[in-house]
């Protein structure tokens, strides 16, 4: 067993900052969700959750096009400052487009349900989409450039500003409903991100913009379809559950998801460090170094992830009652299914880092593509027979299917051809071809 002193020695520098920052981000999201559930009724909390679902899809698109490729490619940038300026310019344009998309999708959702479109909620959702995507980009840029402490300050500032804004709104007599809470989330995201963005206010240049866009697209052309596939695998399940079972059921499912989100913060934290570390390990030592690096990460994270999942899932009724209230207790089986899904996500992310370092994101896409029909086949019958529990089960099984597909692809890639491995001009164990750096 690893001694505490040894563990603390490993958790230092960028890794510790990443974990602290993701703890601030996820902890804020967790507490904001609890506050929303306590301040509004269960139906309105379902609407609040619906906004976060649509916003989460938009952020996944943004991540696929901007931040995920950046975390792998940042180490190879010749001019980090120009590269950062190009990234932020693209993020601003994309964020605005996604904000309009989220607002339009929500308006269509309510119209299809035969309800009046809540313009205040739709507008706030668009603003939140823009603010959170810009903040995600700024956070990842800060970590990629070695300025993790600034990212932590930015995220802690937002976490502190939101409850102050809620208290101020309540003191002025403003109605606290889903639209008001979403609007306050949007304002605090924008106000704490803009000072960071201004620090990179340099002219990126057309050549830098074009070069960054080209290199990002080489990875994003496969990561983006993954977003569309995972939308069908998970987010579509929540949307269908809300449409079929009502906003209260969606609120219960979201509450269960919040509790397993405590564990997901550890996995999300790895995005600040692991892709860049894996890319550098692969650049420096090829497959051997990459495998050693990822096995070390998986070993250090596996035990705490498993322990926390058991701690949350086994007494699920207790946690739901304590955190959200008695009306949420019937959703304990949903929490257990979602905890199993997190196990699949953790293992899948570790395997996926191999293909990201190899810049073979097409393999990740194909693995998710296998899971899509599994989820689509299961969604309707599970919803009809088991309600909200069936929705959670469909999500977990979908994650398991993509894990199996990715493990199969990894096993096949490790098998040398019958006539032996082809010579590698870059040297033994090194990547066969390195892309040109811009």
N, C-alpha and C positions, 0 to 999 in steps of 0.2 A: 504494500500500500504506500502511495506517495505521501511523504511527510508534509505537514503544513508549511514548513520553511521552504521545502523544495517547490511546492505549488506556488507560494508567493514569489519565489525567485523567477518562475516561469511567467507569472502574470505581472508583467511590468512593461514600461514603455508603451508603445502603440497598442499592444494587446490589452493592457489594463485600461488605458484611456478609452479604447473602443468599447470595452465591456461597461465602463462607467457611463459613457455617453449613451449607449443603447439602453442601459438601465434607466437613464433619465428620460429618453424618448418613449420607451415602452411603458415605463412606470407612469409617465404623464398620460399616455393614452389609456392605460388601465384605470387610473384614478378619474380621468375625465369621463370615461364610460360609466363608472360607478356613480359619479355625481349626476350624470344625465339620467341614469336609471332611478336614482333617488329623488331627483327634482321634478321629474315629469312622470305621467302615468305610463303603463306598460305599452299601450298602443303608440303613444308619442315617442317612446323609446325605440319602438320598432321603426318609426320613420327616421329617427336619428341614425339608427343602424343602417337603414337603406342608403342614406347619403354616404356613409362611410364605405359601404360595399361598392357603390358606383365610383366613388373617389379612389378606392383601392385598385379597381381595374385600371383607371386612368394612370395611377402612379406606377402600376406594373408596366404599362406601355412606355411611360417616361423612363423607367429604369432600364427597360430593354434597349431603348434607342440611345440613351444618354449615359446614365450612371454605371450600369453594369459593364459595358465596354470600356468606359473610362478607367475603372478600377484595375482592369487588366493592362490597358495601354498607357496609363500615365507614366509608368516607370521608363517607357521608351521615348517619351517626348523630348525633343531637342531643346525647345523653348517652353518650359513649364508655364511661364506667365502668359504667353500668347495662346498656348493650348487652353489654359483655364478661361481666358477671355472668350475664346471660340466656343467652349462648352457652355458658358453662361448665356451667350447670345442665342445659341440654339435652344437652350433650355427655356428661355423667356418666350420665344416664338411657339415652341411646342406646348409649353404650359398654358398659353392663352388659347390655343386650339383645343386642347384637352378640356379646359374649363368650359368652353362653349359646348363641347360634346357631352360632358356630364350634365350640364343644365338641360340640354335638349333631350337626352335620354330619360332623365327624371320626369320631365314634362310629358313625354310620350307614355311613360309607365303609368302615371296617374290618369292620363286620358284614356288609356286602354282599360283601366279598372273602372271607368265611368265616373271618376271623381273630378272635381274642380282642381285645376293645376294650382298648387300653392306657390305663387310667384316669389314670396319671401324665402321659402325654403330652397327653391330652385336657384335663385340668385346667390344665396349664401353658399350653396354647394359648389357653384362655379368658382366663387372667390376662394373657397377652401382648397379646391383642386389646384389652382394656380399657386397659392401660398405654400402648400405642402410640397409641391413638386420643386419649387425654387429652393425651399429649405433642404430637401433631400439632396439636390445637386450641390448646394453650398457645403453641406455636411461632408459629403463624399470627397469633394475637392479639398477641403481642409485636411482630411485624413490622408489623402493621397499626396499632399504637399508637405506632410510632416507637421501640420499645425493643428493637431488633435485637440489641444487645450482650448483653442478658440471655438471649435465645434461644440465642446462641452459647455462653454460659457453661453453660446447661442441657444442651445437646447434647454439649459437650466433657466435661462431668462424667459423663454416661452412658457416653461412649466410654471414659473412663478407669476407670470403676467396673467395667465388665464383665470385662476381663481380670484385675482384682484378684479379683473374685468367682470366676472360673474357677480361678485359681491357689489360692485359699483352699479351694475345694471339692475340688480334687485333693489338696491337702496333708492334708485331713481324711479322705481315703480314699473319698470318695463316687464312685460309678461315673459316668464321663462318657459319657453317651449322649444321644440326641436329646431326651428328656424333661428331663434335667438342664440342658442348654444352653438350651432354650426357657424353662424356669423361671427361670434366671438372667437371661435377656433381659427377662423380665416384671418381676422384682424391681427391676432397675436402672432400667427405664423409670418405674416408679411412684415410686421413692425420689427421683429427680431432678426429677420433674414436680410432685409435691405441694407443695413450697415455693413454686413459681411460682403455682399455683392459689390457694393461701391468700392471696396478695397481692390477689386480686380478690374476697375473701370479703365481699361486700356483698349485701344483699337486692335481687334484681333487680326485684321487683314483678310482679304478675300482668299489668298492662297492658303492661309492657315485654316480658315473656315472650310474650304473645299477639301483640304487634306484630312482634317479631323472628321468631317462627314463621311469621307470615303472609307477611312479606317474603321470608324464605328459601324458603318453599314456592313462591312465584312463579317462582323460578329452579330449585329442586330438583325440581319436578314433571317437568321435562325432563331434568335432569342425572341423576336417579335411574334412569330407564329406560336411560340411556346405560350405567350401570354394569351393568345386567342384560344389555344387548346385548354389551358388551365382555367380560362373563364368558363368554358363548358364543363370543366371537371369540378369546380368548386363554387365560384360566384353565381353561376347560373342556378345552382341548386338552391342557394339562399333566396334568390329572386323568385324562383318558382315556389319555394316554400312560403314566402310572403304572400304571393298571389293566390296560392291554393288554400293556405291555412290561416292567413290574416296577419296583421302587423304584430299582434301579441305573440304569436308563435315565432315570428322573426326576432322579436325582442328576446325571447327565451333562448333561442339558438345563439344569438349574439352574446348573451350573458355567459353561456357555457364556453364560447370561443374566447371571451375575455380571460377566463381563468386559465385555460391552456396557453393563452398568450404570454403568461408569466414565463413559461418555458421557452416559447418562441423567441423571446428577447435575446437569449443566448445565441440562437441560430442566426438571427438577424445581425447581431453584433459581429459575427464572423465576416459579413460582407464588407466591413470597413478594413479588414486586414487580410483575410485568407486568400481572396482572388489575387491580390497583388503579391502576397507571399508565395503562393503557388506558381504564379507566373515567373517570379524571380528564381524560384527553385528550379523550374523547368529550363529557364534560360541558362542557368549556371551549371546544372548537373544532369539535365535530361530526365528520363523516366525514373531512374533510381532515386535521385534527389527529390523529385516530385512525390513519389510514393512514400518516402520516409517522412517528408514534411506533412502530408495529409494524414498518415497513420498517427503521427504525434498529435496533431490537432484533434482527430477523432478520439484518441485515447484520453486526452485531457478533458474533453467535453462530454464523452459518453456517460460516465458515472454520474455527474451532477444532473444531466438531462434526465436520465432514467429515474434517479431518486426524486427529483421534483415532480415528474409526471405521476409517479406512484403516490406521492404526498397529496397531489391535487385530485387525482381520479378516484382513489379508493373511498375517501370520505366525501364524495361529491355533493351529497345532500347537505352536509354540514356547511361546506364552503358557500354553496349557493344561498342558503338561508342567512348566513352571517353577512355576506358581502352585498347581496342584492335584495334579499327579503323572501318571505315565505312563498309568494306567488311563483317564484322561479324554481322551487325545489323539484317539481315534476320533470325538469329538464336535465336531471342528473345523468340518466343513461346517454343523453346527447354528449355530455361532457366526457364520458368514458370513451365513446367512439372517437371523439375528436382527439383525445389523448393518444389513442392508438395511431391516429393519422399523423401526429407529431413525430412519433417514432419513425414512421416511414419517411417523413420529410427530412429528418436529421440524416438518416442513412443515404437517402437520395442526394441530398446536397453534397455530402462528402464525395460520393462517386461522381457527381456532376462536375466538381472542381477539376477532376482529371481531364475531362474533355474541354472545359473552359481554358485550362492552361495550354492544352494542345491546339486551341483555337478550332475545335471541332464541335461548335455549338449545334451543327446539324444533327449530331447524334442525340443531343439532349432533346431537340425538337421531336425526333422520331420516337423517343421513349415516351414523351408526353402524348404524342399522337396515338400510341397504343392504348393509353389509359382513357382517351376521350370516348370511344365507343362503349367502353365498360361503364363509365359514368352515365352516358346517355341511355343505355339499356336499363340501368338500374333505377334511375331517378323516379320515373313515374310509378312503377309498382311499389317501390319502397315508400314513397310518399303516400300512396293510396292505402297501404296496409299498416304502416307503422307511424305515419305522421312525421312529427319533428324528429323522432329517433331515426326513422328511415332516411331523412335528409342527411343527418350526421353520419350515418353508416355509409351512404353513397359517397360522401366526401372522403372518408377514411379509406374505403376500398379503392377509390380512384387513385389516391396517393400510393397505395400499395402496388397497384398495377404498373404505374410509371417507374417505381423502384425496381420491380422485377425486370422490366424492359431494359432499364439502364444497366443493371447488373449483367444481364445477358449480353449486351453490347460490349461491356468492359471485358467479359470473359472471352468473347470472340476476338477482341482487339489484342489480347495477350497471347493468342495462339500464333506462332510463326508459320509461314507458308511451308509446304512440303519440301520445297527445294531450298529451304533455309532462308534466313533474312537477307535482304538486299543490302549491299554496302551503303553506308551513310557517309556522304562527303563531309558532313559537319563533325564527324568523329563519333566514337562509340558512346551510346547512351544519350546523345544530344539530338535535338530536333532535326529532322531531315532538311528543313528549309525554314529560314527565319524571314519574316516579312520585312520589307524596307521600312525604315523609320522616317517619320516626317519631321 
